[in-house]
């Protein structure tokens, strides 16, 4: 019975993601499972030793009818599982920080994300580590036996190898940028304008009647049989959340932007994945030629955190860019125009409440502050 209750505890934690140790764990578990049942979701637990398959409703019934000692055991197992998860989470963040620091030492901004991590003791001061980590352009789903420090050293070797790929992509992106600004007069000035407002990171959204598709999207996926069409590309982009949307005959596409240091100098990289970095400039010039007029919304994140909401402070700017012959011209919207655009539902036109911790920006000192602890006049 102890083994079954332990399995129940891990099952509940897997389903609910996390629980607050400072609140009643049993009550949180019951409410969470009831919500899953209410939504009609189906999740099963296989008890191999018992040869049984247990549903969410079965575990919920157990919690409502269990004896005091059974609930006490379930609670203690849940506490143990939560503490282990928290310890593994700290280890994962430590791994991520150590590997990113190593990339900084190499002078290459290698993207590193630990997406899954667990460990179990195997004796002799060693652990079995199971992890999923994205380093550069590759994702590694693997296991490793040894100490935590040995695991870090092993992953550093991967960081070194991936750093070469990342450096090549950045150099290629810089070549593409130079080619783009030579082919379209005024593009250098527009990029300089938006980049002057990016401290570390931003999201830039372009809208037009017809946008190009990034070149890396157009490569047929491995294992794909038959013709890889534009419709296929758009469906995959929509399913995977690649930032492409269509509203009332207008296509919208968002690009993440990050300011990094590459071999000691600042570089702006456009795209959520390294493969996209060289694509951005050709994509932008192609989209301009297809639509001739593009709307641009720049959401740039400042380093300050709003005291009232705990959210990072965000500045929003709007532009309209046009292509006249081979010359790009742009106009910046006023702060009032940006506010009105940002607080209107694009489908219905219904007025929306302004976001907190946001500064709506026009040219120069033209700014409107949303209701928060930000300095400046508040707007209802």
ZINOR-V591402 format. One record per residue. PHI is phi as a letter, one per 40 degrees, with the letter a starting at -180 (* if undefined). Layout:
BEGIN
phi
PHI
PHI
END
This chain:
BEGIN
phi
*
c
c
c
c
c
c
d
c
c
c
c
c
c
c
c
g
a
b
c
c
c
b
c
c
c
c
c
c
c
c
c
c
c
c
c
c
c
c
g
c
b
b
b
b
c
c
c
c
c
g
b
b
b
c
d
c
c
c
c
c
d
c
c
b
c
c
c
c
c
c
c
c
d
c
c
c
c
c
c
c
c
c
c
c
c
c
c
c
c
c
c
c
c
d
d
c
c
c
c
c
c
c
c
d
c
g
b
c
c
c
b
b
c
b
a
a
a
a
a
c
b
g
g
g
b
b
c
c
b
a
b
b
c
b
g
c
b
b
b
b
a
b
a
b
i
c
c
c
c
c
d
c
c
c
c
c
c
d
c
c
c
d
c
c
c
c
c
c
c
c
c
c
c
c
c
c
c
c
c
c
c
c
b
c
g
c
d
c
c
c
c
c
c
c
c
b
b
c
b
a
a
b
b
b
b
b
a
c
a
b
c
b
d
d
c
c
c
c
c
d
d
g
c
b
g
c
b
c
c
c
d
d
c
c
c
c
c
c
c
g
c
g
b
b
b
b
f
g
b
c
b
a
b
b
c
b
b
c
b
b
b
f
g
b
c
a
b
b
b
h
c
b
d
c
c
d
c
c
d
c
c
c
c
c
c
c
c
c
c
b
g
b
b
c
b
b
b
b
b
c
c
c
c
b
c
c
c
b
g
c
c
c
b
b
b
b
b
b
b
b
b
b
b
g
b
b
c
b
b
b
c
c
c
c
c
c
c
c
c
c
c
b
b
c
c
c
b
g
c
c
b
c
c
c
c
f
b
b
c
b
b
c
f
c
c
a
b
c
c
c
a
c
c
c
h
c
c
b
c
END
